[in-house]
């Protein structure tokens, strides 16, 4: 749980008294001087001329101007370019309202009103934190000044600047899905290895991070490995995928796959965040959309027991992993343990490769 000393309310400076009026002017200079987070990288701020400060409620994806009240776990904010900028008390930041589920960090939900909340991800997600991992410091406290709006009072939301929703393309390249046991199981490293193998064969590989919390790390990793294109759920208009609902997550997966297909890539690698025991991940894996797109599945695990258990969990969901990989493959003994109890290939992360023969299921 959060420390008992975390204040229940955060006072907001008289400079921007919430509720003083429904909207206040917002200058381009003020937006330009604020630290804009990674989640805002697709936003055109030219129409943001007002701030809604009352008679409105946060919605997932709303863009919000906030002030740093007290720094905690996240002392730096990730900018659209990927650089992490140190935050100081009093700094103004532009982030997006959302929620977060991260077993190694925070669980957080959408705030019920403007005012006090937390920065629960360096990539720029404003939420109300419920609990945290014991290794985490308390979340950085922020005071929301107002939601960005147009001159006529329409809220600006990430969805306004998203890739248009699209169905799964009929003629798409093969898709490899990377699933895992939990956070930090080695999924992103597995994606990078798959991308590198594709590039070494002279093929264009596209990467999609279909679920998770807004941050550029996974995209930069894919691009550094040579990905021809890399997209994530924020390109589909979501600061994170927690609490957006199963239909929206399926649509996000379909939209990203369609967008990468439109870029004429030869193979698509999709990373699904968190682990198979997380309800939203399990629901997605059980969905019709996932069934249509999963030509093959790679499972990443942090330890030997997790590798075996995740394979069994995946089998209960109706799928067979093509390979087991992840952090546990750094230990030869762990690899031997897993290999001794399963017929599924156990492959060191650095040795993963893409199979380029198109499965019959994908061609239908």
C-alpha positions in Angstrom: 0.0 0.0 0.0 1.0 3.6 -0.3 2.7 5.1 2.7 0.4 6.4 5.4 2.1 9.7 5.3 0.9 10.4 1.7 -1.4 13.5 2.0 -5.0 12.9 1.1 -5.2 16.3 -0.7 -2.8 18.4 -2.5 -3.2 22.1 -2.4 -3.3 23.9 -5.7 -1.6 27.3 -6.0 -3.9 30.4 -6.1 -2.4 31.0 -9.6 -4.9 28.5 -11.0 -7.7 28.0 -8.5 -9.7 25.0 -9.7 -13.4 25.9 -10.0 -12.8 29.7 -10.2 -14.4 29.5 -13.6 -15.2 26.8 -16.1 -12.4 27.8 -18.6 -9.4 30.0 -18.5 -7.2 31.1 -21.4 -4.1 29.0 -22.3 -1.3 30.6 -24.2 0.9 28.9 -26.7 3.9 30.2 -24.7 2.7 28.4 -21.6 2.2 25.1 -23.5 5.7 25.5 -25.1 7.4 26.1 -21.7 5.7 23.0 -20.1 7.4 19.7 -20.1 5.3 17.6 -22.5 5.4 13.8 -21.9 5.9 10.9 -24.3 2.1 10.2 -24.3 1.6 13.6 -26.0 4.0 13.0 -28.9 1.3 12.8 -31.6 -0.6 15.8 -30.4 -1.0 19.0 -32.4 -1.3 21.7 -29.6 -2.2 24.5 -32.0 -5.9 24.3 -31.1 -5.2 24.1 -27.3 -6.3 27.7 -26.3 -8.3 27.0 -23.2 -8.2 25.1 -19.9 -11.2 23.4 -18.5 -11.0 23.9 -14.8 -14.5 23.1 -13.5 -17.8 21.4 -14.5 -15.9 18.5 -16.1 -14.5 15.1 -15.2 -11.4 13.3 -16.3 -11.7 10.7 -19.1 -9.0 8.3 -20.2 -6.8 10.1 -22.8 -7.7 13.6 -21.8 -4.7 15.9 -22.0 -4.0 17.8 -18.8 -1.8 20.6 -17.7 -0.5 19.8 -14.2 2.0 21.2 -11.7 4.6 19.1 -9.8 3.9 19.2 -6.1 6.3 16.7 -4.7 8.7 14.3 -6.6 8.6 10.7 -5.7 9.4 7.5 -7.6 9.4 9.3 -10.9 11.7 12.3 -10.7 12.1 12.6 -14.4 9.5 12.8 -17.2 10.0 11.2 -20.6 9.8 13.7 -23.4 8.4 12.9 -26.8 12.0 12.6 -28.1 12.8 10.0 -25.5 15.0 12.2 -23.3 14.1 12.1 -19.6 13.9 15.6 -18.1 14.3 16.1 -14.4 11.2 17.6 -12.8 11.3 20.2 -10.0 8.6 21.2 -7.7 6.5 23.9 -9.4 7.2 22.6 -12.9 4.3 22.5 -15.3 3.9 19.3 -17.3 1.5 18.1 -20.0 0.4 14.5 -19.5 -2.7 12.3 -20.2 -5.3 10.9 -17.8 -5.3 7.2 -17.6 -4.8 4.1 -15.4 -2.0 1.7 -14.7 -1.5 -1.9 -13.8 2.2 -2.7 -13.1 2.9 -5.4 -10.6 6.5 -4.2 -10.2 5.4 -0.6 -9.7 1.9 0.8 -9.2 -1.8 0.1 -9.6 -3.7 3.3 -10.3 -7.1 4.3 -11.7 -8.6 7.3 -13.4 -9.1 10.2 -11.0 -12.7 11.0 -10.2 -12.2 14.7 -10.4 -9.6 17.4 -11.1 -7.2 18.3 -8.4 -4.7 16.0 -6.6 -3.4 12.9 -8.2 -0.1 11.2 -9.2 2.3 10.8 -12.1 2.3 6.9 -12.2 4.5 6.5 -15.3 7.4 8.5 -16.5 5.9 8.4 -20.0 3.1 10.7 -18.8 0.1 9.1 -17.2 -1.8 11.0 -14.5 -3.8 8.7 -12.2 -4.8 8.0 -8.6 -2.4 5.4 -7.2 -4.0 2.7 -5.0 -1.0 0.5 -4.1 2.7 0.1 -5.0 5.4 -2.5 -4.9 7.4 -2.4 -1.7 10.5 -1.3 -3.5 8.8 1.7 -5.0 8.9 5.1 -3.5 5.6 7.0 -3.2 4.4 8.2 -6.6 5.2 11.8 -7.7 2.4 14.1 -6.6 0.9 16.5 -9.1 -1.9 19.0 -9.1 -4.0 19.1 -12.2 -4.5 22.7 -13.3 -7.0 22.0 -16.1 -7.8 19.9 -19.2 -6.6 21.2 -22.5 -9.5 22.4 -24.7 -10.3 24.3 -27.9 -11.7 27.8 -28.1 -15.2 26.4 -28.0 -14.5 24.3 -24.9 -14.1 20.9 -26.5 -11.6 18.7 -24.6 -8.5 17.5 -26.3 -8.0 13.8 -26.0 -5.4 11.5 -27.4 -8.1 9.7 -29.5 -8.4 12.9 -31.5 -4.9 12.4 -32.9 -4.9 8.6 -33.2 -4.4 6.3 -36.1 -7.9 5.7 -37.5 -9.5 2.4 -36.2 -9.3 -0.4 -38.8 -10.2 -4.1 -39.0 -7.6 -6.8 -39.3 -6.3 -6.8 -42.9 -7.1 -9.8 -45.0 -3.7 -9.9 -46.6 -1.2 -9.3 -43.8 2.3 -10.6 -43.2 3.0 -13.3 -40.7 2.6 -12.3 -37.0 4.7 -13.5 -34.1 3.3 -12.7 -30.6 5.6 -12.4 -27.6 3.8 -13.1 -24.3 5.3 -13.4 -20.8 4.9 -14.4 -17.2 5.0 -10.8 -15.8 6.7 -7.5 -16.1 10.5 -7.7 -16.7 10.4 -11.3 -17.9 12.4 -10.5 -21.0 9.7 -9.8 -23.6 11.2 -6.6 -25.0 14.6 -8.2 -25.3 12.9 -11.1 -27.2 11.2 -8.7 -29.5 14.6 -7.0 -30.3 16.2 -10.3 -31.0 13.4 -11.3 -33.4 13.8 -8.0 -35.2 17.5 -8.3 -35.5 17.2 -11.8 -37.0 14.7 -10.4 -39.6 16.9 -7.5 -40.5 19.9 -9.9 -40.9 17.8 -11.8 -43.5 17.1 -8.5 -45.4 13.4 -8.3 -44.4 11.4 -5.4 -43.1 10.0 -6.1 -39.7 7.3 -4.1 -38.0 6.7 -4.0 -34.2 3.6 -3.3 -32.3 3.3 -2.9 -28.5 -0.4 -3.8 -28.2 -0.9 -3.3 -24.4 0.9 -1.6 -21.5 1.6 1.8 -20.2 2.8 4.8 -22.3 6.6 4.9 -22.5 9.0 5.0 -25.3 11.5 2.4 -24.1 10.0 -0.6 -25.9 9.7 1.4 -29.2 13.2 2.7 -29.0 14.4 -0.8 -28.3 12.7 -2.1 -31.5 13.9 0.8 -33.6 17.5 0.3 -32.3 17.3 -3.3 -33.3 16.4 -2.3 -36.9 12.6 -2.3 -37.0 11.3 -0.6 -40.1 8.3 0.7 -38.1 7.3 0.6 -34.5 3.9 1.5 -33.1 2.2 1.2 -29.7 -1.3 1.6 -28.2 -0.6 5.4 -27.7 -0.6 5.7 -31.5 -4.1 4.2 -31.3 -5.1 6.9 -28.8 -4.6 5.3 -25.4 -2.1 6.5 -22.7 -2.3 2.9 -21.3 -4.6 0.0 -22.0 -5.6 -0.7 -18.4 -9.3 -0.2 -17.9 -10.1 0.7 -21.5 -12.1 -2.5 -21.9 -11.6 -5.7 -23.9 -13.3 -4.4 -27.1 -11.0 -1.4 -27.2 -7.9 -3.6 -26.6 -8.9 -5.9 -29.5 -9.5 -2.9 -31.7 -6.1 -1.5 -30.8 -4.5 -4.8 -31.8 -6.3 -4.8 -35.1 -5.6 -1.2 -35.8 -1.8 -1.5 -35.2 -1.6 -4.6 -37.3 -3.4 -2.9 -40.1 -1.2 0.2 -39.9 2.0 -1.9 -40.0 0.6 -3.9 -42.9 0.0 -0.6 -44.8 3.7 0.1 -44.4 4.5 -3.1 -46.4 6.5 -4.9 -43.7 7.4 -8.5 -44.3 6.8 -9.7 -40.7 5.1 -8.2 -37.6 6.2 -8.8 -34.0 3.6 -8.0 -31.4 4.5 -7.6 -27.7 1.7 -8.1 -25.1 2.5 -6.5 -21.7 2.4 -8.0 -18.2 1.7 -11.7 -17.7 -0.8 -14.4 -18.6 -2.4 -14.2 -15.1 -3.3 -10.6 -15.6 -7.0 -10.5 -16.4 -6.8 -8.1 -19.4 -4.0 -10.2 -21.0 -5.9 -13.4 -20.5 -9.0 -11.9 -22.0 -7.1 -10.6 -25.0 -5.5 -14.0 -25.6 -8.9 -15.6 -25.4 -10.4 -13.2 -27.9 -11.4 -13.8 -31.6 -9.0 -11.1 -32.7 -6.0 -12.7 -31.1 -7.0 -16.1 -32.5 -7.0 -14.6 -36.0 -3.6 -12.9 -35.7 -1.5 -15.3 -33.6 0.5 -17.2 -36.2 3.0 -18.2 -33.6 3.7 -17.4 -29.9 6.9 -17.0 -28.1 6.8 -17.1 -24.3 9.3 -15.2 -22.1 9.8 -16.1 -18.4 11.9 -14.8 -15.6 12.7 -18.2 -14.1 12.4 -21.9 -14.8 9.2 -22.6 -12.9 7.6 -19.6 -14.5 8.5 -20.9 -18.0 6.8 -24.2 -17.3 3.8 -22.7 -15.6 3.2 -20.1 -18.3 3.3 -22.8 -21.0 0.6 -24.8 -19.1 -1.5 -21.6 -18.6 -1.2 -20.8 -22.4 -2.3 -24.4 -23.1 -5.4 -23.9 -21.0 -6.2 -20.9 -23.2 -5.9 -23.1 -26.3 -2.4 -22.3 -27.6 1.0 -23.9 -27.9 4.1 -21.9 -27.5 6.7 -22.3 -30.3 9.6 -21.5 -28.0 10.3 -20.6 -24.4 12.8 -17.8 -23.7 13.3 -14.8 -21.5 15.5 -13.9 -18.5 15.7 -17.5 -17.3 17.8 -18.4 -20.4 20.7 -16.3 -18.9 21.2 -19.4 -16.7 22.2 -22.6 -18.4 21.1 -24.6 -15.4 17.6 -23.0 -15.6 17.5 -23.8 -19.3 18.3 -27.4 -18.6 15.6 -27.6 -15.9 13.0 -26.4 -18.3 14.2 -28.6 -21.2 14.0 -31.6 -19.0 10.2 -31.3 -18.5 8.9 -29.9 -21.8 9.2 -30.7 -25.5 8.9 -27.0 -26.4 12.3 -25.6 -27.7 14.1 -23.6 -25.0 16.0 -20.8 -26.8 18.4 -18.2 -25.5 17.0 -14.8 -26.1 19.9 -13.8 -28.3 19.4 -16.8 -30.5 15.7 -16.2 -31.4 14.9 -16.0 -35.0 11.9 -15.3 -37.2 10.4 -18.1 -39.3 9.5 -16.5 -42.6 7.4 -19.2 -44.2 3.8 -17.9 -44.0 1.6 -20.3 -41.9 -1.5 -21.5 -43.8 -3.7 -20.0 -41.1 -2.4 -16.5 -41.9 -3.1 -16.8 -45.6 -6.8 -17.5 -45.1 
